Structure formats: C-alpha cells, structure tokens
C-alpha cells in the first residue's frame, strides 16, 4: 500500500486562508481540514499496519547483529588458535619428526624388555 501524504508539516504551517467578511471562508477551511484528516488516516493506518512489522524487523536485526558479534569473536579465537597452521610444512614436519622419535625410543625400550608405559 502506498502511504504518500498530501500535506507536510511545512504546508500546514504555511497555509493561508482567504479572509471573508465573517472571518475565513468556511468551505475553504473545511476542504483543507478534510485533506489534513485524510493524511492522518493514512498515518494511523501506517502506524497500525507497518510499525509492528518494523519493530519485529528491528528485533531480528539486533539478534542477527549480536550473533555476528559472537561469531566474529569465535572466528578471531579460532584464527589465533590455528594461526600456525598456515605454515603446514613446518608444523607437519616437526610433528612427524617428534612422532618418529617417540616411536623409535619406544621401540628401543621394547627391544630392551621395558614397557614405555610403565617406566618409573
């Protein structure tokens, strides 16, 4: 529905009625007030039909903004946690090297008859 108002606050403020012998022309004032009333009807219709929907959208928008903030924080934490993963070769090689050394040491202990899980 199109809610185009015919009058503005400025138009109402600047409206000049032509004087007659008994004051302003009643017909002219009535016609102007009819336009004002029609505009107010549009405003009332708009406020009843559209403003609740706008409030719902504002609530949803706030919830989405809050969720975005939470996700940005989680993203920053994860980026900090995994920043070293960008250098895959260095981490992978150092981890693989450590695992190979542990395996070799465990194998040597097994060959000597010692269980690496029960070393005191």
ROTI-620091 format. One record per residue: residue number from 1; residue in three letters; chain; x, y, z of N, C-alpha, C in turn. Coordinates in Angstrom, 3 decimals, padded with zeros to 6 digits. Layout:
N
{finu NUM, 'ALA', 'A', {X, Y, Z}, {X, Y, Z}, {X, Y, Z}} ...
REM end
This chain:
120
{finu 1, 'UNK', 'A', {000.837, -001.178, 000.000}, {000.000, 000.000, 000.000}, {000.878, 001.236, 000.000}} {finu 2, 'UNK', 'A', {000.532, 002.215, -000.805}, {001.309, 003.436, -000.928}, {000.828, 004.454, 000.101}} {finu 3, 'UNK', 'A', {001.733, 004.894, 000.963}, {001.390, 005.829, 002.028}, {001.937, 007.217, 001.714}} {finu 4, 'UNK', 'A', {001.563, 007.776, 000.573}, {002.046, 009.098, 000.199}, {001.138, 010.151, 000.817}} {finu 5, 'UNK', 'A', {001.743, 011.017, 001.605}, {000.982, 012.074, 002.269}, {000.859, 013.288, 001.350}} {finu 6, 'UNK', 'A', {-000.318, 013.884, 001.353}, {-000.576, 015.070, 000.537}, {-000.008, 016.320, 001.203}} {finu 7, 'UNK', 'A', {000.022, 016.325, 002.516}, {000.471, 017.503, 003.251}, {001.750, 017.198, 004.010}} {finu 8, 'UNK', 'A', {002.471, 018.263, 004.287}, {003.631, 018.146, 005.158}, {003.440, 019.161, 006.282}} {finu 9, 'UNK', 'A', {004.248, 019.033, 007.313}, {004.141, 019.973, 008.418}, {004.367, 021.403, 007.927}} {finu 10, 'UNK', 'A', {005.262, 021.539, 006.979}, {005.555, 022.868, 006.429}, {004.347, 023.425, 005.667}} {finu 11, 'UNK', 'A', {003.664, 022.585, 004.878}, {002.483, 023.040, 004.133}, {001.363, 023.469, 005.085}} {finu 12, 'UNK', 'A', {001.175, 022.689, 006.138}, {000.131, 023.033, 007.103}, {000.472, 024.343, 007.799}} {finu 13, 'UNK', 'A', {001.748, 024.485, 008.189}, {002.183, 025.687, 008.877}, {002.024, 026.926, 008.001}} {finu 14, 'UNK', 'A', {002.297, 026.812, 006.735}, {002.279, 027.974, 005.833}, {000.921, 028.211, 005.155}} {finu 15, 'UNK', 'A', {-000.060, 027.377, 005.433}, {-001.374, 027.523, 004.794}, {-001.999, 028.857, 005.183}} {finu 16, 'UNK', 'A', {-002.428, 029.609, 004.199}, {-003.106, 030.894, 004.400}, {-004.526, 030.770, 003.872}} {finu 17, 'UNK', 'A', {-005.475, 031.112, 004.695}, {-006.877, 031.115, 004.273}, {-007.251, 032.532, 003.857}} {finu 18, 'UNK', 'A', {-008.131, 032.611, 002.827}, {-008.558, 033.948, 002.411}, {-009.635, 034.460, 003.370}} {finu 19, 'UNK', 'A', {-009.454, 035.676, 003.820}, {-010.428, 036.220, 004.763}, {-011.746, 036.557, 004.061}} {finu 20, 'UNK', 'A', {-012.818, 036.408, 004.809}, {-014.110, 036.843, 004.311}, {-014.661, 037.833, 005.336}} {finu 21, 'UNK', 'A', {-015.865, 038.338, 005.090}, {-016.409, 039.354, 005.988}, {-016.620, 038.811, 007.382}} {finu 22, 'UNK', 'A', {-016.884, 037.531, 007.522}, {-017.108, 036.950, 008.842}, {-015.895, 036.135, 009.314}} {finu 23, 'UNK', 'A', {-014.766, 036.313, 008.712}, {-013.576, 035.544, 009.054}, {-013.109, 034.779, 007.825}} {finu 24, 'UNK', 'A', {-012.672, 033.572, 008.013}, {-012.212, 032.744, 006.896}, {-013.409, 032.071, 006.234}} {finu 25, 'UNK', 'A', {-013.218, 031.718, 004.975}, {-014.268, 031.018, 004.256}, {-014.427, 029.609, 004.814}} {finu 26, 'UNK', 'A', {-015.597, 029.297, 005.322}, {-015.841, 028.012, 005.975}, {-015.606, 026.847, 005.025}} {finu 27, 'UNK', 'A', {-015.998, 026.960, 003.780}, {-015.821, 025.882, 002.809}, {-014.337, 025.616, 002.562}} {finu 28, 'UNK', 'A', {-013.552, 026.682, 002.432}, {-012.123, 026.536, 002.196}, {-011.448, 025.867, 003.396}} {finu 29, 'UNK', 'A', {-011.813, 026.282, 004.601}, {-011.240, 025.687, 005.804}, {-011.654, 024.221, 005.910}} {finu 30, 'UNK', 'A', {-012.913, 023.924, 005.628}, {-013.395, 022.540, 005.681}, {-012.661, 021.654, 004.675}} {finu 31, 'UNK', 'A', {-012.445, 022.161, 003.474}, {-011.733, 021.372, 002.468}, {-010.290, 021.101, 002.904}} {finu 32, 'UNK', 'A', {-009.661, 022.115, 003.471}, {-008.283, 021.934, 003.938}, {-008.240, 020.918, 005.089}} {finu 33, 'UNK', 'A', {-009.161, 021.069, 006.022}, {-009.194, 020.133, 007.148}, {-009.522, 018.716, 006.693}} {finu 34, 'UNK', 'A', {-010.303, 018.567, 005.626}, {-010.564, 017.239, 005.068}, {-009.278, 016.605, 004.567}} {finu 35, 'UNK', 'A', {-008.415, 017.390, 003.943}, {-007.117, 016.885, 003.476}, {-006.241, 016.477, 004.668}} {finu 36, 'UNK', 'A', {-006.253, 017.310, 005.734}, {-005.470, 017.000, 006.927}, {-005.969, 015.699, 007.554}} {finu 37, 'UNK', 'A', {-007.281, 015.561, 007.645}, {-007.875, 014.343, 008.223}, {-007.505, 013.120, 007.393}} {finu 38, 'UNK', 'A', {-007.537, 013.245, 006.083}, {-007.181, 012.118, 005.208}, {-005.721, 011.708, 005.422}} {finu 39, 'UNK', 'A', {-004.852, 012.711, 005.553}, {-003.451, 012.398, 005.829}, {-003.299, 011.687, 007.168}} {finu 40, 'UNK', 'A', {-004.020, 012.152, 008.156}, {-003.934, 011.493, 009.456}, {-004.488, 010.076, 009.400}} {finu 41, 'UNK', 'A', {-005.450, 009.834, 008.577}, {-005.953, 008.460, 008.410}, {-004.866, 007.560, 007.828}} {finu 42, 'UNK', 'A', {-004.142, 008.096, 006.833}, {-003.028, 007.320, 006.272}, {-001.967, 007.059, 007.338}} {finu 43, 'UNK', 'A', {-001.675, 008.063, 008.144}, {-000.664, 007.891, 009.194}, {-001.130, 006.839, 010.200}} {finu 44, 'UNK', 'A', {-002.396, 006.902, 010.611}, {-002.925, 005.916, 011.547}, {-002.888, 004.513, 010.948}} {finu 45, 'UNK', 'A', {-003.277, 004.395, 009.693}, {-003.246, 003.093, 009.025}, {-001.823, 002.567, 008.949}} {finu 46, 'UNK', 'A', {-000.895, 003.449, 008.605}, {000.503, 003.061, 008.535}, {001.002, 002.607, 009.903}} {finu 47, 'UNK', 'A', {000.693, 003.381, 010.927}, {001.202, 003.035, 012.259}, {000.614, 001.724, 012.765}} {finu 48, 'UNK', 'A', {-000.626, 001.436, 012.416}, {-001.247, 000.185, 012.865}, {-000.756, -001.015, 012.063}} {finu 49, 'UNK', 'A', {-000.506, -000.824, 010.776}, {-000.177, -001.977, 009.937}, {001.323, -002.199, 009.756}} {finu 50, 'UNK', 'A', {002.085, -001.140, 009.690}, {003.500, -001.291, 009.343}, {004.454, -001.197, 010.523}} {finu 51, 'UNK', 'A', {004.165, -000.373, 011.489}, {005.106, -000.176, 012.588}, {005.366, -001.441, 013.402}} {finu 52, 'UNK', 'A', {004.358, -002.278, 013.689}, {004.692, -003.527, 014.399}, {005.662, -004.410, 013.601}} {finu 53, 'UNK', 'A', {005.479, -004.462, 012.303}, {006.396, -005.236, 011.458}, {007.791, -004.651, 011.479}} {finu 54, 'UNK', 'A', {007.881, -003.341, 011.492}, {009.185, -002.678, 011.548}, {009.864, -002.988, 012.882}} {finu 55, 'UNK', 'A', {009.097, -002.984, 013.963}, {009.664, -003.310, 015.277}, {010.173, -004.749, 015.305}} {finu 56, 'UNK', 'A', {009.418, -005.667, 014.693}, {009.873, -007.065, 014.609}, {011.175, -007.161, 013.830}} {finu 57, 'UNK', 'A', {011.261, -006.420, 012.736}, {012.486, -006.432, 011.934}, {013.660, -005.843, 012.713}} {finu 58, 'UNK', 'A', {013.398, -004.808, 013.501}, {014.465, -004.229, 014.314}, {014.956, -005.245, 015.340}} {finu 59, 'UNK', 'A', {014.030, -005.992, 015.937}, {014.394, -007.014, 016.916}, {015.227, -008.112, 016.246}} {finu 60, 'UNK', 'A', {014.779, -008.558, 015.078}, {015.527, -009.584, 014.349}, {016.907, -009.068, 013.961}} {finu 61, 'UNK', 'A', {016.963, -007.821, 013.522}, {018.229, -007.225, 013.109}, {019.201, -007.181, 014.280}} {finu 62, 'UNK', 'A', {018.710, -006.802, 015.460}, {019.562, -006.768, 016.645}, {020.060, -008.170, 016.983}} {finu 63, 'UNK', 'A', {019.171, -009.155, 016.893}, {019.580, -010.536, 017.177}, {020.653, -010.995, 016.190}} {finu 64, 'UNK', 'A', {020.482, -010.644, 014.918}, {021.487, -011.022, 013.919}, {022.814, -010.307, 014.174}} {finu 65, 'UNK', 'A', {022.755, -009.045, 014.555}, {023.991, -008.304, 014.849}, {024.701, -008.913, 016.049}} {finu 66, 'UNK', 'A', {023.926, -009.305, 017.074}, {024.528, -009.955, 018.241}, {025.185, -011.266, 017.843}} {finu 67, 'UNK', 'A', {024.501, -012.031, 017.004}, {025.050, -013.319, 016.545}, {026.321, -013.102, 015.721}} {finu 68, 'UNK', 'A', {026.314, -012.078, 014.885}, {027.506, -011.762, 014.091}, {028.670, -011.419, 015.015}} {finu 69, 'UNK', 'A', {028.392, -010.643, 016.061}, {029.457, -010.295, 017.016}, {030.021, -011.545, 017.678}} {finu 70, 'UNK', 'A', {029.131, -012.452, 018.091}, {029.591, -013.701, 018.702}, {030.453, -014.495, 017.725}} {finu 71, 'UNK', 'A', {029.999, -014.583, 016.490}, {030.746, -015.354, 015.501}, {032.080, -014.695, 015.163}} {finu 72, 'UNK', 'A', {032.121, -013.369, 015.161}, {033.394, -012.683, 014.917}, {034.384, -012.972, 016.036}} {finu 73, 'UNK', 'A', {033.888, -013.020, 017.268}, {034.757, -013.344, 018.399}, {035.257, -014.783, 018.276}} {finu 74, 'UNK', 'A', {034.348, -015.706, 017.967}, {034.748, -017.106, 017.783}, {035.753, -017.233, 016.647}} {finu 75, 'UNK', 'A', {035.510, -016.512, 015.574}, {036.415, -016.547, 014.423}, {037.798, -016.037, 014.817}} {finu 76, 'UNK', 'A', {037.844, -014.943, 015.574}, {039.134, -014.406, 015.999}, {039.866, -015.396, 016.896}} {finu 77, 'UNK', 'A', {039.124, -016.037, 017.797}, {039.747, -017.033, 018.671}, {040.291, -018.214, 017.874}} {finu 78, 'UNK', 'A', {039.509, -018.680, 016.922}, {039.963, -019.805, 016.098}, {041.142, -019.418, 015.214}} {finu 79, 'UNK', 'A', {041.113, -018.203, 014.693}, {042.253, -017.760, 013.881}, {043.520, -017.707, 014.730}} {finu 80, 'UNK', 'A', {043.389, -017.224, 015.960}, {044.544, -017.177, 016.852}, {045.030, -018.589, 017.184}} {finu 81, 'UNK', 'A', {044.062, -019.470, 017.432}, {044.410, -020.843, 017.793}, {045.106, -021.569, 016.650}} {finu 82, 'UNK', 'A', {044.639, -021.327, 015.439}, {045.159, -022.063, 014.292}, {046.061, -021.232, 013.388}} {finu 83, 'UNK', 'A', {046.578, -020.126, 013.893}, {047.404, -019.270, 013.036}, {048.662, -019.983, 012.558}} {finu 84, 'UNK', 'A', {049.160, -020.909, 013.356}, {050.363, -021.639, 012.953}, {050.087, -022.673, 011.872}} {finu 85, 'UNK', 'A', {048.822, -022.993, 011.646}, {048.505, -023.981, 010.620}, {048.756, -023.446, 009.213}} {finu 86, 'UNK', 'A', {048.905, -022.136, 009.094}, {049.215, -021.576, 007.784}, {050.558, -022.099, 007.276}} {finu 87, 'UNK', 'A', {051.455, -022.370, 008.199}, {052.757, -022.906, 007.832}, {052.711, -024.424, 007.997}} {finu 88, 'UNK', 'A', {051.951, -025.076, 007.109}, {051.703, -026.515, 007.209}, {052.984, -027.343, 007.201}} {finu 89, 'UNK', 'A', {053.896, -026.993, 006.349}, {055.091, -027.831, 006.209}, {055.902, -027.826, 007.490}} {finu 90, 'UNK', 'A', {056.071, -026.697, 008.114}, {056.883, -026.606, 009.326}, {056.228, -027.387, 010.465}} {finu 91, 'UNK', 'A', {054.946, -027.187, 010.677}, {054.255, -027.878, 011.767}, {054.171, -029.369, 011.482}} {finu 92, 'UNK', 'A', {053.767, -029.698, 010.272}, {053.618, -031.115, 009.938}, {054.935, -031.846, 010.083}} {finu 93, 'UNK', 'A', {055.984, -031.252, 009.574}, {057.287, -031.910, 009.653}, {057.754, -032.023, 011.088}} {finu 94, 'UNK', 'A', {057.563, -030.972, 011.888}, {058.042, -031.053, 013.271}, {057.217, -032.078, 014.049}} {finu 95, 'UNK', 'A', {055.915, -032.122, 013.808}, {055.091, -033.126, 014.499}, {055.446, -034.530, 014.048}} {finu 96, 'UNK', 'A', {055.629, -034.705, 012.778}, {056.003, -036.027, 012.254}, {057.368, -036.436, 012.792}} {finu 97, 'UNK', 'A', {058.297, -035.491, 012.831}, {059.627, -035.802, 013.366}, {059.543, -036.217, 014.835}} {finu 98, 'UNK', 'A', {058.713, -035.501, 015.606}, {058.571, -035.860, 017.021}, {057.933, -037.239, 017.184}} {finu 99, 'UNK', 'A', {056.922, -037.506, 016.391}, {056.276, -038.817, 016.466}, {057.242, -039.939, 016.072}} {finu 100, 'UNK', 'A', {058.052, -039.688, 015.064}, {059.040, -040.702, 014.660}, {060.052, -040.940, 015.775}} {finu 101, 'UNK', 'A', {060.500, -039.874, 016.429}, {061.467, -040.025, 017.528}, {060.852, -040.802, 018.686}} {finu 102, 'UNK', 'A', {059.581, -040.479, 019.018}, {058.906, -041.184, 020.108}, {058.776, -042.670, 019.770}} {finu 103, 'UNK', 'A', {058.403, -042.947, 018.520}, {058.251, -044.343, 018.098}, {059.590, -045.074, 018.180}} {finu 104, 'UNK', 'A', {060.641, -044.411, 017.741}, {061.966, -045.050, 017.780}, {062.397, -045.322, 019.224}} {finu 105, 'UNK', 'A', {062.132, -044.362, 020.123}, {062.509, -044.553, 021.520}, {061.666, -045.648, 022.169}} {finu 106, 'UNK', 'A', {060.384, -045.680, 021.862}, {059.532, -046.752, 022.403}, {059.994, -048.114, 021.879}} {finu 107, 'UNK', 'A', {060.320, -048.178, 020.595}, {060.798, -049.444, 020.010}, {062.080, -049.900, 020.695}} {finu 108, 'UNK', 'A', {062.971, -048.954, 020.958}, {064.230, -049.308, 021.628}, {063.961, -049.834, 023.034}} {finu 109, 'UNK', 'A', {063.011, -049.201, 023.724}, {062.676, -049.684, 025.070}, {062.060, -051.085, 025.030}} {finu 110, 'UNK', 'A', {061.192, -051.327, 024.043}, {060.599, -052.663, 023.912}, {061.685, -053.704, 023.647}} {finu 111, 'UNK', 'A', {062.672, -053.344, 022.798}, {063.760, -054.292, 022.499}, {064.576, -054.608, 023.743}} {finu 112, 'UNK', 'A', {064.657, -053.625, 024.653}, {065.400, -053.846, 025.898}, {064.547, -054.552, 026.952}} {finu 113, 'UNK', 'A', {063.280, -054.837, 026.607}, {062.403, -055.550, 027.522}, {061.668, -054.635, 028.483}} {finu 114, 'UNK', 'A', {061.645, -053.353, 028.226}, {060.951, -052.397, 029.091}, {059.678, -051.924, 028.401}} {finu 115, 'UNK', 'A', {058.613, -051.817, 029.187}, {057.348, -051.269, 028.653}, {057.388, -049.743, 028.859}} {finu 116, 'UNK', 'A', {057.335, -048.952, 027.756}, {057.441, -047.492, 027.879}, {056.280, -046.896, 028.699}} {finu 117, 'UNK', 'A', {055.150, -047.583, 028.789}, {054.002, -047.059, 029.525}, {054.161, -047.267, 031.030}} {finu 118, 'UNK', 'A', {055.134, -048.125, 031.434}, {055.313, -048.438, 032.855}, {056.658, -048.012, 033.381}} {finu 119, 'UNK', 'A', {057.260, -047.041, 032.734}, {058.572, -046.554, 033.193}, {058.364, -045.673, 034.411}} {finu 120, 'UNK', 'A', {059.212, -045.897, 035.439}, {059.107, -045.115, 036.663}, {060.054, -043.967, 036.645}} 
REM end
